[in-house]
Amino acid sequence: MTADKIRKLIGTLSGVSLVDDFTIDEAGSLKGRIAVATGQDNTDLEWNVEISPTYPFKAMGGEPIHFQNKNLLDYPHIMQGGDLCMHPAEYENAESQFVNDLKQLKEWIEKYYVKGEKDAHYEHLVVNHYPIHKRYYTFCFAEIQEDFSEGDYGIVHYAALPTGQKNDSQVFNYVAQKFVSYQKTKKEMPCKISKFYQEFRSFDGVYCLLNNIPSVYGKFIIEDYDSIKGLFSQSQKNYIYSFAASHRDKYKFFPLFCGYRIPGGDVYWQAMMLFMEDLPIEPVRVGTGKNRLWFTDFKQGQIQWAETIDISYRHFFGRGAMPEKLANKKMLIMGVGAIGSIVAETLTRCGAKYIYIYDIDNKEYGNVCRSSYPFYTGITDKTLDMGSLLTRISPHVECVSLKSIVDLVVKTYAAEHEDKSALAELFDEFDVIFDCTTDNQLMRVMDSTGTKAQLVNLSITNHAQDLICAFSPNVTKTVLLVYGLLKRDVETDMYNPTGCWNPTFKASYNDIECKVQVAVKHIIRMLSRLEPLSNFYITENDLNLKINRL
């Protein structure tokens, strides 16, 4: 783009005029000023325009053009510096892009400035996150079972997560575990996250539910103590100071969670960082002699806001999850090898809340290439490694590992009793059972128990040519029928590890996962009654996967 091109393009658009010619600054950006007609008594809105040298390409996630008017901060999509927040359609050349950007600017003026429209979609307050003492701080929180009372305050217990890195600075990550109200009587309110995170070592901070939204223009966070102190009650400010005084020797800093109601009634939390060596709150004396009173209040100064993120279930899985009715069911995955580990991870990432896992084997290095296991954790029980992985993926999954002795108990009972129905009591605790063991003996036993749980048997042929999925009842009959139809060679070209090992089928992680993911997609839909429940097998021909329903 050049100043001459800009002048010519603006001349082709009605309602847009050039106020100041565009010039190139030291950074190579083009800067100028334009006016856009509003149609209201010949009133024009003037905008400072800055065009990046990369135009029309975005760079580092930023838009290559900026329209700025600091007099429009009250209006939607105008940021603190006066920049219009816009995400224009992309065009191949700079000229087409510039014309489109100006058209979108005119559309914004018509919709928000002239017609005064407001967006129905709620946007959180804009908070600028800067390093605090050369570090970033991030706090996650989740909803509680009940609601907070108005003007509430107390202790927030939080745990440390692994330290991260962004913008060449450390990120200290934390997750809130529970709130303990001290407004009237002590009352504990745990966050709805898994037991795994609730049992981490806790640190203490303070929370206060403010009497109003801590905002400027209804969309930017208040950035100084003098402006926010009126949103705290005197009892809250006294409590903050007393907490700091009693914990001065225990902590170098603590977070102050400031809560406020958002549309819909939920509480959103912003956390400011308070450091003991420079507390922004102090006792203040009013009056003299017998009329002298002491109370606490904030000093003047800039607030140091940490980043806060709502990880409540509906937000954590807001971009995609299985139907919640299915997510609430208790799921047992028997065998967390090549197939079962992928199933377990996929269900967790799809929002499953209660997963039980069972396997008799250890995870070894040879398992890593085609299962959802890391090399880093070394030789260990498969269930321990898988349980660790699942709880690290989701703060909403409760993962329980069953002891490997279950295999001995089940098969001993099956060997001694013709009637297997008594085993149903063991399996009736679950809603869905995925049998990924490829253990035909166990398959037959489970098929004969008559459990109320929905059995889902998954197995795969050599080289992962086919995947078979069979639902109860009659799992064994279905599996044997499909293998008979496929007539795959199951004995030659197997992988034989060094030593006295049973040979295993050959297939890469990609070979297995592509079929397992397709299968799980339809299993989720079938268990959610979005598709008819039917046995099926997946075959691969000419680079295509085909689902064959029975």
C-alpha positions, 0 to 999 in steps of 0.5 A: 500500500502507498499513500497514492493508492489509499487516496485513490481508493478512498475517492471511490467510496461514498461517505469517506474522505481524507482528512490528513494524508498518509505518511510512513513512520519510522516503523514503516507503518502508514498513518493518516486520518479519515472522516466517515459520514454518519448521515446525521446532520452532516456529522462526520466521525474522524478516525486515525488510521494506521496500516502495518507494513505487513498489510493485508496480512495479519502478523503475530495474531494482530490485525494489520489495520487500526481505526482509532477514535478515543471519543467513542469509548462508550460504544461497543467494540471500542478498546481502551486506546480508542481502537475499533476491534474488528475482524474483517474478511480476508482478501488476496490483495491490499487494494481489495482488503482496504476497500472492504475494511472501510466498508466494515468501518461504515457498517460499524458506524451505522449499527452501533453509532447511528442505530445505537444497537447493543450486542446480546452476547456478554463479553467479560471485562477487558483486563490488560495482563502485565508481568507482576514483579517480572512474572505472570499470575493466572488463577482458574476457578469453577462454580460452586454447588450453591450460591454466594450471599450478597456482600460475602467475603472469606478465605479462598483456598487455592493450589499451585499448578506447574509453572508455565512460560509466556512472552519470555516470562514465567507464568505461576498457575493456580486453581481455586479449590474452595471458598470459605465464607466468614460473613456470618458463620463459617461455611465451606463451598467447594469448587466443582472440580475433581478430587485430584485437584481438591487434594493438592496442597492449599494456600490461602487468599481472600475473596469479596463479592463486590456490590457492583461491577468493577468497570469503566465504561461497562467494559474495562476493568478498574485499574486503580485502588482509589476508584475500586475501594467504594465497591467494598463494604467496610466489613470486607476491607477490615477482613482483608486487612486482618487477613494480611496482618495475621498471615504476614509471616506466612505468605509473601503475597496473596490473591484478593478475589473480587467477585461480581454478578454477570448476566445470568446471575453467575459470579465472575472473579477477578484476582488482584495480587497483594504483596505483604511488603507493600500492602495497598490497604491500611488503617485510617484514623478519623477524628480526635480524642473520644471521637477518634475512630479507626477503619481500613481503606485502600491507598492510592495506586495501581491495581496489579490484576492477575489473569482469571479463567472460569473453568466450570464444566460448561465453559471448559467443554464449551467448544465441544462435548458429548451430551451431558446425560452421557457424560454423567454416566459411570464408564468402565474401560477394561484394558487400556492398551492400544485401543482402550487408552485412546478410548479413555483419553477421547472420552475424557476430552469429550467431557466424561465425568466418571471413568474407571479403568482396569488392566492387568499389565504394566506400561512398557516402552514398547507400548508408547508408539501406539498408545496414549502413554508418555515415555517420560513416566517409565515402567509403571502400572498402565492404570496408574499412568492412564489415571494420571494422564486423564486427571491432568487433561480434565479437572472434571473427571473422577478417575478410579483404577480397579485392582488387577486382581479383578481378573482373577476374581472374575475368572475364578468365580466363572470357573466354579459356577455355571450360573454367572448372574451373580457377577452381574452385581460387580458390573451393575455398578457401571452404566457403560463398560468398554471391553478393549482387552481382546481377551476372548475368555473375559468376553464370554464371561461378561456376555453371560452375566446379564449385567444391566450395564451396556457392554461395548466390545472393541477389537482390531485385526492385524495391521489395524485393517478392521475395527469391530464394535459389538454391543450387548447382548450377544457380544461373543456371537457378533464378534465371532461372526464378523471375524468369520466374515472378514477372514483375516490372517491372524497368525502370520506377519505378527510382531515378535518382541525379543524374549519369550513373549506372545506375538502381537499385532502390527499397527501404528498409532495412526493406524489404530487411532483413525478407526477408534476415533470414528468408532467412538464418535458413533458409539457416543451418538448411539449411547446418547440415542442420536443414532440407532444402537447397532453393531458395526465394523470399520474397514479400510479400502483405497484410503477410505474408511467404511462403516458396515452396520449389522 
